[in-house]
Amino acid sequence: MNVSQPIASTRRADLPVLFVLSATHLLNDMIQSLIPAIYPIIKTAYALDFGQIGLITLTFQITASLLQPVVGHYTDKNPMPYSMVVGMGCTLTGLIGLAYAGSYALLLISAACVGLGSSIFHPEATRMARNASGGQQGLAQGIFQVGGQSGGALGPLLAAFIIVPRGQTSVAWFSAAALLAMILMVWTARRYAALSKAAAAAAALKPAKVAAAAPATPAHTKGQIAFAITILVILLFSKNAYSSSFSSYYTFYLIGKFGVSVQGSQLMLFLFLAAAAVGALAGGIIGDRVGRNRILWFSILGALPFSLMLPFADLFWTGVLTVVINLIMASSFAAILIYAMELMPGRIGLIGGLFYGLSFGLGGLAAAILGEVADWIGIEAVYRLCAFLPAIGLLAWFLPKVEHKRA
């Protein structure tokens, strides 16, 4: 049995598994989103500049990215569903460190621990979501992604009402979320093991059909696949770089340009991030019906006009435009991920690790660079430059065609 292929693909999607995976994704990404959410607090407490803020993001993103492709490559051949529990233990350690760090160096170490937990979680969870899809890959990835996007949106909201009024040490309260995630991960791992045994037994009874189902020749050459994967990584980087400019600096932009309060800026950041949850789910479901390429082009051509308008909008329209932009841009994530999986159907863990890891790591690098640029030319000028980032998505023109199969 090829462990990278969807388990029992003739069935419908295993919704209990997908919903629990979505819940763990929510808790994992909610904890991660606390890092940029507490930036306004630690910037004042530790007298940091924008460059140092960007370095925290870079540290988190590097540890969350470098190991993901390695973990995914290994678990493609040796699935380790319980490794997610270990990863969440690393996240829990980093969470406690963020609450009680007494120096900038300890902040960096704590952020690295949270990133390490993420690097272990995403590849294995991505494979589990695909294996539970029952052939409805867009639906499965959409449900999985809506959890992560919702968690990312909840972080700033919880920070506004818990961490901002109570201080940095209140970050430790979110240890309960990490412990809950570990319990859910144990249940998911047990369910995954049971499904794997059932699928292995069914495959052993029908060896001829399994052999007949294997494609005789690859649809694309290795060079075409490498070229397409490179373009997909660049597309995701452009989106993550734009999103990083918001997750790291949007609150400072709103406070500096419009004079809103810290809590008010966190609420607007929540609206921006919450739109991504809706966009991710909608993009996954619609992509199953109309194809990945159409979703990709919609996310590019749909978001670019609004991103160009954003730097010139007042406070009200800034809120409206950021919601619309992220709603449209987030619709492409499932399409990009599944497009890559269709190009490399036997390397699901590697694809999950690569796209969650490398692309988000590059997004962290962009955040660090944008922080240095903000110190030089100002935060408002940074957003005028970032308005052109979605235009990088026009590289989708060079993507090869892949066969779209309806669920």
N, C-alpha and C positions, 0 to 999 in steps of 0.2 A: 504493500500500500504506500502510495506517495502521500506523506503527511501534510504536504503543502496544498493538496486539493481539498475542496469543500467536502465535509463529511456528509454523507447521505444527501447528495445533491438533488435526489428525486423528491425529497420532502419539501415542505414549506419551511420558511425561515423559523428557526428555534427562537421564538420571541422572548421566553424567560431568560435564556442565556444572553441574548442581545441587550435586553433591558438591564440586566445586572452588570454586564460589561460597560454599558453606558453610564450606569451609576458610579462604578469605580473610576471611569474616565472623568466623570464630573468631580469626584472627590480629589483625584490626583491633580487635575488641572486647576481646581479651585485653590489648592494649597500652593501650587506653582505661581498662580496669579497674585498671591499675597506679596511676592517679592517686589514687583513694580508698584503695587498698591501702597506699600509703606515708604516709597521713595520720598514723598514730601516730609515725612516724619524724620527719617534718618538723615536727610540732607541737612536739616537744621541741627539735629542732635550731634552729628559728627562733623559739621562744617564742611560738607562735600561740595565739589563743583560738578558741572554736568559731565565732564570727562570721567570722574570717578563713579558717577551714577551709571554711565554707559559701561564702565569696566565691570560693575556688578552684573549687569545684564549679559555681558560677554562671557564672564566666568560661568554663570548658570547655563547659558546656551551651549558653551563648548563641552561641558561635562554631560549635558543632555543630548549632545549630538555625536561626539567622536566614537562612543561605544555602541551606539544603536545599530549601525550596519554590521559591526562585529557580532553583537548579540544575535541579530536577526539571521546572519549567515550560519552561525552555529546551531541555532534552534530550528532552522529549516530541516536539518538532519537529525537533531536531537531535541524534540519539543520539551520544554521545561515549564509547564504551566504554573508550578509553585514558585518559580523565580520571581513572579510579580509580587509575592508576599515579601520576599527579601528586598526587592526594590522599594516597596513602601516603607520598610524599616529604615532604609537610608533616608528617605524623605522625612520620616518622623524625626530622625536625628538632626537633620538640617533645620527642621521647623523649630525645635527646641533651641538650637544654636542661634537662629535669627531673633528669638525672643530675648535671649540673655547675653548676646555678644557684647563684649566690653571694648571692642576695637574694630577698626575698619578691616583688618586682616581676618578676624573671626567672622565678620559679615561675609567676606568672600568665600571662606571655607564652608560656611553654612549654606550659602547659595549653591556651591559646588555639590554638596550632599543632596540637595533637592534635585539638582539636575541629574545626578547619578541615578537616583530613583526613577526618574522619567525615562532614562535611557534603557533601563531594564524592563519597564512596564510596556512601552508602546509596541515593540516588535511582536511580543507574544500575544498581546491583546488584539493586535491587528489580525494575526492569523486566526485566533479564536473567533473573531467576528466574521471572517470570511468563511470559516468552516461551519458556522451556524447560519449562513445566509440561505441555504437551500436553493441556491442559484440566483436569488434576488440580491445581487451584490451591492447595487446602489442603495437599496433599502437598508441593508445591514450596515454599510459604512455610514449611511446617513444617521441611523440610530446611534451608532457608536460615536460619531462626530458631534451630534447634538449634545451628548453628555459632556464632552470635552469643552465645547464652546460655551455651554451653560456654566460649567465650572469656572472657566476663565472670566465670564461676566460677573459671577457671584463674588469673586475675590474683592474687587474694588468696592462693591456694595457693602459687603461685610466689614471691610476695612473702614468705610465711612462711618458706620454705626457702632463698631466695636473697637477697632484699633486706634482710630483718630482720637476719640474721647478718652480712652483708657491707657493709651501709650503702647510702646513697643513690646513690653512683656506680655500683653494680652494675646500676642501671636501664639503663645503656648496653648491657649484655649483650643486651638484648631487641631491639637493632638488627638482629640476625640474623633475627628473626621478621618485621620490616618488610621486609627484603630478600627473604625467601622469598615474602611476600605479593605483592610487586611482580612477581616471576617468574610466579606463578600468575595474576595479573591480566592479564599480557601474553598468556598462553595463552588465557584466557577471552575476551579481546577479539578475538583472531583467530578463535576458534570462533564467536563471536557474529556476526562479519562474514560468515563463510561461510554460516551459517544464514540471515542476512538476505538475502543474494544469492539463495539457493535459494528462499526464500519469495517474494521479489519476482518471480522468474521464473515460479513456479507461479501467482501471482496474475495476472500479465500474460496467461497462457494462458486464464484463466477469468474474464473481467471480468463476465460476466452473473451468475455465481453469487455473486461478491463483492458486487455491487450488491444482489442479492436478499437477502443475509444481513444487510444494514444495516436496523436497526429504522426503521419509518415514523415513529413518534412517540416521544418520550421517555416513560419510565414514570412519571417524577415531574417536577413543576415545579421551576424554579430555586429558589424559596423553600423547597420541601420538602427539596431536596437540601442547601441551605445550613443548614437547621435540623438535619437528620440529621447532617451533617458536624460541626456544632458540638457536638452531643451526644456523638458518637464521640470527639472531641478531649477533651471533659471526662471521659469514661470512662477514656480512656488516661492523662489527667493524674492522676486519682485513683490509678490503679495505679502510675504512675511516681513520684508523690509518696511513696507508701507504700514503694516499693522504694528510693527515694533516702534515706529515713530509715534504711534498713538499710545500703546501700552506703557511706554517709558516716559513720554514727554507731553502727552495731551493735557494732563492736569496743569503742568507749568504753563502751557500755551493758553489755556483758558484763564488761569489766574493772572498771567501777565498781560494779556490782550483785553480781557473783559472784566477783570477784577472780581471774579466769582470766588466764593469761599472754597476751602479745601474739600469740605463735604459735598458742596455743589459740584465741584469738578469731578469727584469720584462718582457721583450719580450719573453725570453725563458720560463718563468712561464706561459705566455699567451699560448704558443704553447702546453705546457703540459696540461693545463686546456681545451683548445679548442678541443684536441683529445677526451676528455670525452664526448663532445656534440655529436660527430660523433658516438662514441661507444654506447652511450645511445639509440640513435635513431635506429641504426642498430640492436642492441640487442633486442629491443622491437619488431621490425618488423619481424626479423628472428625467434624470440621466438614464435610468433603466428603460424609459419609454422612447426618448427622442435621440439618444446617443450621446457619447462623451464630447465629441467635437463641437456640437452645437452649444452645449453648456459652457465649454471653454471660451468660445467666441462671445457668448452673451456676457460672461464675467469680465471680458476685456473691454469690448465696445460699450457695454452698459455702464461700467464704472468710470471710465476715463473722463467723460464730460463733467461729471459731478466732482471728481477730484480736482479738476482744473478750476472749478468755481469756488471750491471751499475756502481758499486763503482770502477771498474778498467778501465773504459772507459775514453778517452780523451774528450775534449770539444765538438767536432763535434758529436762523437758517444753518448755522454751523452744526447745531444739534441734529437738525433734519437731514442735512447732507451726509454727515458721518454715519448715520443709521443706514441711509440708502446705499452708500458706498460699501460698507461692510456686508450688508445683506447680499449685494450683487457679487462682491469678490469672494465671499465664503462659499457661494454656490458651486465653485469650481473644484474645491478640495477633493471631494469624493471622486469627481470625474478624473482628476489628475492621478489620484492613487490607483483607481481601477484601470485606467488606461495603461499605467505602468505594469500592473499585475497581468493584464492581457498580453503585454509584450513579453513578459517573463513569468509564465504561469506556474513554474515550479519553484519560484524563489520569493514566496510571500513574505517571510520574515525579513529577508534582505531588503525587499522593497519597502516594507513598513519602517525598518530601521533607517534606510537611506533617506526617505522623504520626511520622516519625523525628525531624524537626526541632522543630516547634512543641511537640509534647507533651513531648519530652525536655527542651526548653528550659524549659518550665513546671515540669518536675520539678526542674531545677536551681534555679529560683527558689524552689521549695518547700524545697529543701535549705538554701539560704541563710537563709530565714525560720526554718526549724526550728533552725538553728544559733544564731540570735539568741535564740530562745525557750529553747533549752537553757541558754544563759548566764544567762537570767533565772530560770527555774523548775526547772532540772535536767533531765538527760537521761532519767531514768525517767518524769517527768511528760510528756515529749514523746511517749513511746511509749504512754502512756495516751490521749493525744489522737489520735494517729495510728490507734489501733484503730478509729476510726469512719470513716476515709477510704473503705474499701470500700463503705460504705453509699451513697456518691455514685453508685455503679453502678445504683441503682434508677431512674435517669433513662432507662435502656434501655427502660422501658415506653413512652416516647414515640417510639421509632424506627419509621419506616414499614416496611412489609413489602417485601422484595425477593424476586424469584423465585429459588428455589434450584435449580440445575442440577447433577445428578449427573455426575461425570466419565465 
